[in-house]
Amino acid sequence: MLSLIISESGVVFLTKRNNLLIFILTIGVFGILNTEMGVIGLLPSISEHFNVSISTAGLAVSLFAIAIAVAGPTLPLLFSGIDRKKIMLLVLGVFTLGNIASVFISNFTILLIVRIILGLFHPIYCSMAFTVAASSVKPEEAPKAVSKVFIGVSAGMIAGVPIASFIDSAFSYEMAMAFFAIVTAIMLIAALIFVPSMPVKERLSYGTQLTVLKKPILWISIVTVVLLNASVFGVYSYIAEYLETVTQMSSNIISLTLFVFGGANIIGNIVAGRILTNSPIKSILTFPLLLSVVYILLFFTGEFAVPMVIITFLWGILAGGIMANINQYLISSSAPEAPDFANGLFISQMGAQYVVLVGILSLILGLVTILLRTYMLTPTKQLSKKVS
C-alpha cells in the first residue's frame, strides 16, 4: 500500500512538472510569435521613428520571415544534440536582449540586423518546444501536448498585433518594444528556475538525421502540408477584401470577424489535441472534406453578414487550430527518429469571390496526397505487426 501511495505521488509530481514545462514552453512561444507578428502593428510608428517609408518599414517583418525560412531546416538540426534547457535559455536570452536593444536603437539598418538575428533563432525554440512537449508525455498523448504549445502560436499571431498597436498608441513605440522584452524576460527567468536540465538521451549524428530526407513518405507529407497551407492562406490572404466587396461589411465589422477567426484558432488547437490523440488517421482524412464544406458555404452565403461570421468561426477552428496541428503531426510522424529536424522542416486574381475555389482545389489535391500517404503507411504497419 505504501509503495502504491509513493508511486501515485510520483505520478502526480511528474504530471504537475510536465504541465508547468508545457505552460512555460507555450508562453515562451507566445513571446517569440508576439515579437514576430507584433511589429506589424508598429509599422506606422517605425516609419515615423526611423524616417523611412511604410514599405521600407515592412522590411522589419519580411526580413524576419526570410530568416525563419532560411533557419527552419538547418539550425534546429545543428542544436539538436544540446540540452533542451540550455537551448531555451539561449533563445529566450537572445530575444530578451534583442527586444531591449530595439527599444534604444536609432538606426534602421541596425534594427533590421537585430530582427534578422531574432528570426534565425525563432525556429530553434519553436522546433524544440514541439519536440519537448511531445516527449514529456506518453507517445499517444503527444498530439495533445503539442496542441497546447500551438495555443501559444495562435495567441501570439492573434494578440501580437492588437497588443502592440494598443501600447504604441496609448504610450509609445519604445514601450511596445519593451513589452516584447518583458514577456521573453519573464519566461527566461521561469525557465531558469523551474525547468530541469533536459539532456538529449540519444544524440543522432547530423548525417543520420539527414537520412530522413530519403524517405518518400516525408516528401509526400511536405507536399501535403504545402497544399493544406495553400488551401487556407490562399483564401485568408483575401478574406478582408472578400468581406468588403462580397459581404459588404464595414471595416469595423471586418476587424471583429477576423478577431472571431483568431479566437476560433485557439479552440481549434484544443480540439486538435483530442482528435489527433484518439483517431489521427480519421481526423487527417476528414479534415479536407470538412474544410471544403466550409468553403462551399463561404461561396454561396458570402453576401449575408450573419452567416459569414458563423462560418468564419467554424473556418477558424478548422483552418487555424486543427490544420496547424495536423501539419505538424504529418511531418513529425513521418520522421520520428529525427524530431528536431522534422519540426524544423515544418517551421519551413479571379475576383474576390472565386478565391474560395482556389482553396477548394488545394484541398482536393491535399486529400489526394493524404490518401497516398495513408496507403504508404498501411503496409508498414502490417509488416511491423507480423514481425512482432
C-alpha positions in Angstrom: 0.0 0.0 0.0 2.8 2.4 0.9 4.7 1.8 -2.3 1.4 2.4 -4.2 0.9 5.7 -2.5 4.6 6.7 -3.2 4.1 5.6 -6.8 0.9 7.7 -7.2 2.6 10.7 -5.6 5.4 10.4 -8.1 3.0 10.3 -11.0 1.2 13.4 -9.7 4.5 15.2 -9.3 5.6 14.3 -12.8 2.3 15.4 -14.2 2.5 18.7 -12.5 6.1 19.2 -13.6 5.2 18.3 -17.2 2.2 20.7 -17.1 4.4 23.5 -15.8 7.0 22.7 -18.5 4.4 22.8 -21.3 3.0 26.1 -19.9 6.4 27.7 -19.9 7.0 26.4 -23.5 3.6 27.8 -24.6 4.1 31.3 -23.1 7.7 31.3 -24.5 6.3 30.5 -28.0 3.7 33.3 -27.4 6.5 35.7 -26.6 8.5 34.8 -29.7 5.5 34.9 -32.0 4.5 38.2 -30.4 7.9 39.6 -31.3 7.5 38.4 -34.8 3.9 39.5 -35.5 3.5 42.4 -33.2 5.8 44.6 -35.3 3.1 44.6 -38.0 1.0 46.8 -35.7 4.0 49.1 -35.2 4.9 49.8 -38.9 3.4 53.4 -39.0 5.4 54.2 -35.8 8.6 52.5 -37.2 8.2 54.6 -40.4 7.9 57.8 -38.4 10.5 56.8 -35.8 13.2 56.0 -38.3 12.1 58.4 -41.0 11.5 55.7 -43.6 8.6 54.8 -45.9 5.9 52.3 -44.8 7.1 49.9 -47.4 10.7 50.2 -46.1 9.5 49.7 -42.6 7.8 46.5 -43.7 11.3 45.0 -44.1 11.3 44.6 -40.3 8.6 41.9 -40.9 9.7 40.4 -44.2 13.4 40.0 -43.3 12.3 38.3 -40.1 10.2 35.9 -42.1 13.0 35.2 -44.6 15.4 34.5 -41.7 12.9 31.9 -40.3 12.6 30.3 -43.8 16.4 30.0 -44.0 17.0 28.8 -40.5 14.0 26.5 -40.2 15.5 23.4 -41.9 19.1 24.0 -40.7 19.6 25.5 -37.2 17.2 23.1 -35.3 19.4 20.3 -36.7 22.6 21.9 -35.5 21.2 22.4 -32.0 19.5 19.0 -31.8 22.2 17.4 -29.5 22.3 20.2 -26.9 20.5 20.1 -23.5 17.0 21.4 -24.1 17.1 23.7 -21.1 20.3 25.4 -22.4 18.5 26.0 -25.8 15.5 27.5 -24.0 17.8 29.9 -22.0 19.9 30.8 -25.1 17.0 31.6 -27.4 14.9 33.4 -24.7 18.0 35.3 -23.7 18.7 36.4 -27.3 15.1 37.5 -27.8 15.2 39.4 -24.5 18.4 41.2 -25.4 17.3 41.8 -28.9 14.0 43.3 -27.8 15.7 45.5 -25.2 18.1 46.7 -27.8 15.2 47.5 -30.1 13.9 50.0 -27.6 17.1 52.1 -27.8 18.1 51.6 -31.5 18.0 54.8 -33.5 19.4 53.4 -36.8 17.0 51.5 -39.0 19.7 49.2 -40.6 20.7 48.1 -37.1 17.1 47.3 -36.3 16.9 45.1 -39.4 20.1 43.3 -38.3 18.6 42.6 -34.9 15.3 41.4 -36.5 17.3 39.0 -38.8 19.2 37.6 -35.8 15.9 37.0 -33.9 14.4 35.4 -37.0 17.3 32.9 -37.2 16.7 31.9 -33.5 12.9 31.7 -33.9 12.7 28.1 -35.4 15.3 26.8 -32.9 12.9 27.5 -30.0 9.7 26.5 -31.7 11.1 23.2 -33.0 12.5 22.4 -29.6 9.2 23.4 -27.9 7.2 20.9 -30.1 9.8 18.2 -29.5 10.0 18.6 -25.8 6.2 18.8 -25.4 5.7 15.6 -27.3 8.5 13.8 -25.5 7.3 14.9 -22.0 4.2 12.7 -22.2 3.3 9.2 -23.3 3.5 8.8 -27.1 -0.2 8.5 -27.5 -0.7 11.8 -25.6 1.9 13.7 -27.7 -0.6 15.4 -30.1 -2.5 16.8 -27.1 0.7 18.2 -25.5 1.8 19.7 -28.9 -1.6 21.3 -29.3 -1.1 23.2 -26.0 2.1 24.7 -27.4 0.2 25.7 -30.6 -2.1 27.8 -28.4 1.0 30.0 -27.8 1.5 30.2 -31.5 -2.2 31.2 -32.2 -2.2 33.6 -29.3 1.0 35.3 -30.5 -0.4 35.6 -34.0 -3.8 36.8 -32.8 -2.9 39.1 -29.9 0.5 40.3 -31.1 -0.7 43.0 -33.5 -3.5 44.5 -31.4 -1.5 44.5 -28.1 1.5 46.2 -29.8 -0.8 48.7 -31.5 -2.6 49.5 -28.3 0.6 50.0 -26.3 2.0 52.1 -29.1 -1.0 54.4 -29.3 -1.5 54.6 -25.5 2.1 55.0 -24.6 4.9 54.9 -27.2 6.7 52.8 -29.7 9.5 52.2 -27.2 7.0 50.9 -24.6 5.6 48.4 -27.2 9.1 47.1 -27.9 9.7 46.9 -24.1 6.5 44.7 -23.8 8.1 42.2 -26.1 11.2 42.2 -23.9 9.2 41.8 -20.7 7.4 38.7 -21.9 10.5 36.9 -23.0 12.4 38.0 -19.9 9.7 36.6 -17.6 9.9 33.3 -19.5 13.7 33.3 -19.3 13.5 33.6 -15.5 10.8 30.9 -15.3 12.9 28.5 -17.5 16.0 29.2 -15.4 14.2 28.5 -12.1 11.6 25.8 -12.9 12.8 23.9 -15.9 15.1 21.0 -15.1 18.1 20.0 -17.1 16.9 18.1 -20.2 20.0 16.5 -21.8 19.4 14.6 -25.1 19.5 10.9 -24.2 20.3 9.7 -27.7 22.4 12.0 -29.8 22.0 11.3 -33.5 24.6 12.4 -36.0 23.7 15.1 -38.5 24.1 12.6 -41.2 21.8 10.1 -39.6 19.1 12.8 -39.2 19.5 13.9 -42.8 18.8 10.4 -44.0 15.1 11.0 -43.2 15.2 13.1 -46.4 15.4 9.8 -48.3 12.0 8.7 -47.1 9.3 9.1 -49.7 6.6 9.5 -47.1 8.4 12.6 -45.7 8.2 14.3 -49.1 4.6 13.3 -49.6 3.9 14.8 -46.2 5.7 18.0 -47.1 3.7 18.3 -50.3 0.5 17.7 -48.3 1.5 20.4 -45.8 2.2 22.9 -48.7 -1.2 22.1 -50.2 -3.1 22.4 -47.0 -1.4 25.7 -46.2 -2.2 27.0 -49.7 -5.9 26.0 -49.2 -6.0 28.2 -46.1 -3.7 31.1 -46.6 -4.6 31.4 -50.3 -8.1 32.3 -49.1 -7.2 34.1 -45.9 -4.9 36.5 -47.7 -8.0 37.9 -49.5 -10.6 37.4 -46.8 -10.7 41.1 -45.8 -11.4 42.0 -49.5 -14.0 39.2 -49.7 -15.8 40.5 -46.7 -15.7 44.1 -48.0 -16.6 43.5 -51.7 -18.9 40.4 -51.5 -20.4 40.6 -48.0 -20.1 44.4 -47.9 -19.1 44.6 -44.3 -17.8 47.8 -42.7 -14.2 48.0 -41.7 -15.1 47.7 -38.0 -17.2 44.5 -38.6 -14.4 43.1 -40.8 -12.0 43.6 -37.9 -14.4 41.9 -35.5 -14.9 39.0 -37.9 -11.2 38.5 -38.2 -10.9 38.6 -34.4 -13.6 35.8 -34.3 -11.4 33.8 -36.7 -8.4 34.3 -34.5 -10.2 33.3 -31.3 -11.5 30.2 -33.0 -7.9 29.2 -33.7 -7.3 28.7 -30.0 -10.4 26.5 -29.8 -9.2 24.5 -32.8 -5.9 23.8 -31.0 -7.8 22.3 -28.1 -10.0 20.2 -30.4 -7.0 19.1 -32.5 -5.1 17.8 -29.5 -8.0 15.5 -28.6 -8.9 14.2 -32.1 -5.3 13.6 -33.1 -4.7 11.7 -29.8 -7.8 9.5 -30.3 -8.0 9.0 -34.1 -5.3 10.7 -36.0 -5.8 8.9 -39.4 -9.5 9.5 -39.5 -9.0 13.2 -38.4 -6.5 13.8 -41.2 -8.7 12.2 -43.8 -11.8 14.0 -42.7 -10.2 17.5 -42.4 -10.1 18.4 -46.2 -13.7 17.3 -46.6 -14.9 19.4 -43.7 -12.9 22.5 -44.8 -14.3 22.0 -48.4 -17.8 22.2 -47.0 -16.9 25.4 -45.2 -15.6 26.9 -48.4 -18.7 25.9 -50.3 -20.8 27.6 -47.6 -18.5 30.7 -47.9 -19.0 30.8 -51.6 -22.8 30.5 -51.6 -23.6 32.6 -48.5 -20.9 35.3 -48.9 -23.5 38.0 -49.4 -25.0 37.5 -45.9 -23.2 39.0 -42.9 -24.5 36.9 -40.0 -23.9 33.5 -41.7 -20.4 34.7 -42.7 -19.5 35.4 -39.1 -20.7 32.0 -38.1 -18.9 30.3 -41.0 -15.7 32.3 -40.3 -15.8 31.0 -36.7 -16.1 27.4 -38.0 -13.3 28.1 -40.5 -11.1 29.4 -37.8 -11.5 26.2 -35.8 -10.6 24.1 -38.8 -8.1 26.3 -40.7 -6.2 27.8 -37.8 -6.0 25.4 -34.9 -6.7 22.0 -36.4 -4.8 22.4 -39.6 -1.6 23.7 -37.8 -1.6 20.6 -35.6 -2.3 18.2 -38.5 0.6 19.7 -40.4 3.0 19.3 -37.5 1.7 15.7 -37.0 2.2 14.8 -40.7 5.8 15.9 -40.7 6.9 14.7 -37.2 5.2 11.3 -37.6 7.0 10.8 -41.0 10.4 11.2 -39.3 10.0 10.2 -35.6 13.7 9.3 -35.5 14.8 12.9 -36.0 12.1 15.0 -34.3 14.1 18.3 -34.1 14.9 18.2 -37.8 11.4 17.2 -38.7 9.9 20.0 -36.7 12.4 22.4 -38.3 11.1 21.4 -41.7 7.6 22.1 -40.5 8.7 25.6 -39.3 9.8 26.0 -43.5 -6.7 37.1 -59.1 -10.0 35.7 -60.5 -12.2 38.1 -58.4 -12.6 38.1 -54.7 -15.4 35.5 -54.6 -13.6 32.9 -56.7 -10.5 32.8 -54.5 -12.5 30.4 -52.4 -12.4 28.0 -55.3 -8.6 28.0 -55.2 -8.8 26.9 -51.6 -11.2 24.0 -52.6 -8.8 22.9 -55.4 -5.9 22.9 -53.0 -7.9 20.8 -50.6 -8.8 18.3 -53.3 -5.1 17.9 -54.2 -4.2 17.7 -50.5 -6.8 14.9 -50.0 -5.1 13.0 -52.8 -1.7 13.2 -51.1 -3.2 12.3 -47.7 -4.7 9.2 -49.3 -1.4 8.4 -50.9 0.4 8.9 -47.6 -2.1 6.7 -45.7 -1.7 4.0 -48.3 2.1 4.1 -47.9 1.8 3.8 -44.1 -0.5 0.9 -44.1 1.9 -1.8 -45.4 4.5 -0.6 -43.0 2.1 -1.1 -40.1 1.0 -4.6 -41.2 4.6 -5.7 -41.7 5.6 -4.4 -38.2 2.7 -6.4 -36.7 3.8 -9.6 -38.5 7.4 -9.1 -37.3 6.3 -8.6 -33.7 
